[in-house]
Each structure stands twice: as structure tokens, then as C-alpha cells.
Amino acid sequence: MTKKECQFIQTVRGFYQKQGRHALPWRKTKNAYRILVSEVMLQQTQVDRVLPKYKAFLKQFPTVQKLAEASLGEVLIMWQGLGYNRRAKMLHQCAQEVVKSHNGRFPRGFEALKALPGIGPYTAGAVCAFAYNQAVPLIETNVRTVYIHHFFHDDYEVPDAEVMALVERTLDYTSPREWYWALMDYGSYLKKTIGNKNTQSKHYTKQSKFQGSDRQIRGALVRLLTQEGKLSRIKILKLLSEFEDIRIDAQLEKLLAEEMIIKEGRSYVLP
């Protein structure tokens, strides 16, 4: 390990000791289900927004079995306020698969976790690290921020392969769980103080504008159905009059195709 890499580790650890977010509830458990819930919620969502939803969600669905038994509609109702409703559906499907194929126990291996519905490489690695303390190299937005800031400060189009090589060299193989906590907290701090270094990544994609987007319409449709229970097309068009009818109809069809909503007669409801 180079002198710079050793100094880097000291910097990250020093920050975590003084300013780490040690009280986060998902850091007080080694339960794979609870950690998975937190990881899915935290995708593209700020910690402050996730905290109350995480607690409420787990109160409603305290185990993977309870989540698997629930209807998708019940899950979507508890998910409101977090956005990206597809995440709720994938989490629900994942719970059903764990109960069906793994007797309600999450597998401990990276590849087996990655094979579950809705779990990609990062989420599988996060469950391995945080639930099982396994030293699996992983990259997410805060981790990437830290490495680009320290090792690629003036570079652009930085590929994740180069970042991952550094992640592997500096990884704490004794306590990867705590090391990743430290990296993520430090990365969150850097974003707030120096800006988003992810823009220097080769893999950076600017998030599309939400206001007026199809994503906003989709979210509004699901939210309406969680509030009203059942709505006709005419009622929906009236309640979402700020959007064009043709755009609302298009998103209704997509949500039906994805089985995020269903049709009963001439009305739309949650599954």
C-alpha cells in the first residue's frame, strides 16, 4: 500500500470517529432484511427522508415473511413519500422469492443475493458487508465521491474500474462493515462541502428533471390510488388536470403493463 493510500485511510477513519452517523437505525442491526429495506430506500433518496419511512415500514412489515404476505397495494401505501415506486415492487418481489426459494432466510453469498429480484451488484455487496461483515468491493455514489476527490481530483471521465482497484487496495478486510460506513459518511460530507465529484465519473448521468416529467405523472397516479382506493379514468383526468390527458393515459397503460396497478371494470386500483 502506498503512503498516499495509508494517509487516505487515516483521513477517512478520523472523519468517521469524529463526525460519523453512528446512530442510524440500520447500523444497529445485522438483520439482512432490515438492511436491504434501508438500502433500497436510500437509493436516490436523502437520509432525512428515509428515517421516518424506514421505521414506519418496518413497524408494518417487521419481517421478510410479513412483507411477502402483504399485497403490493399495501406495500405501495407504506412507500408513499419515497418516490420511485418500482423500488417498492422489486423489494416486495424479492421478499416473496426469499420466502419461496430460501425458506425466509436471505442467502449469504454475493452471487445468490444478486440473483434475487431487484438486487444489483451494489445492493448485494451492501447486504454482504453490512449484514455479514463480508469484504466485498463495492461502489456507490458516496464511495465514488471519496475516491475521486482524493485520487482523481483534477481528472474527468474516471472509469469505475480504476476506482474499484483503489477500493480493493484500501478495503478493511477485518471490519468492512465499519469501513464502508466511514466512506459513505465522509462522501456525504464531501458532497455537501465541495460538491458532487461524481460528475467527474465516466459513468455519471445527470438526473432528468422531475417537474412535468412522466415520472411525476406516474408518482401522482400511484399516490392518488393509495389515497382514494379506486378511481375511474374520468376522475383521474379531473384530479390531474395539470397534465395532458394523452400523457396520463400513456402512463396508466404502462403502470397496468408493469402490474403496478390493475383495472376493475372501468376503475383503476392498486393490486
C-alpha positions, 0 to 999 in steps of 0.5 A: 500500500502506498503512503498516499493510500495509508494517509487516505485511510487515516483521513477517512477513519478520523472523519468517521470517529469524529463526525460519523452517523453512528446512530442510524437505525440500520447500523444497529442491526445485522438483520439482512432484511432490515438492511436491504429495506434501508438500502433500497430506500436510500437509493436516490433518496436523502437520509432525512427522508428515509428515517421516518419511512424506514421505521414506519415500514418496518413497524408494518412489515417487521419481517421478510415473511410479513412483507411477502404476505402483504399485497403490493397495494399495501406495500405501495401505501407504506412507500408513499413519500419515497418516490420511485415506486418500482423500488417498492415492487422489486423489494416486495418481489424479492421478499416473496422469492426469499420466502419461496426459494430460501425458506425466509432466510436471505442467502449469504453469498454475493452471487445468490443475493444478486440473483434475487429480484431487484438486487444489483451488484451494489445492493448485494455487496451492501447486504454482504458487508453490512449484514455479514461483515463480508469484504466485498468491493463495492461502489456507490455514489458516496464511495465514488465521491471519496475516491475521486476527490482524493485520487482523481481530483483534477481528472474527468471521465474516471472509469469505475474500474480504476476506482474499484482497484483503489477500493480493493487496495484500501478495503478493511478486510477485518471490519468492512462493515465499519469501513464502508460506513466511514466512506459513505459518511465522509462522501456525504460530507464531501458532497455537501462541502465541495460538491458532487465529484461524481460528475467527474465519473465516466459513468455519471448521468445527470438526473432528468428533471422531475417537474412535468416529467412522466415520472411525476405523472406516474408518482401522482397516479400511484399516490392518488390510488393509495389515497382514494382506493379506486378511481375511474379514468374520468376522475383521474383526468379531473384530479390531474388536470395539470397534465395532458390527458394523452400523457396520463393515459400513456402512463396508466397503460404502462403502470397496468403493463408493469402490474403496478396497478390493475383495472376493475371494470372501468376503475383503476386500483392498486393490486 
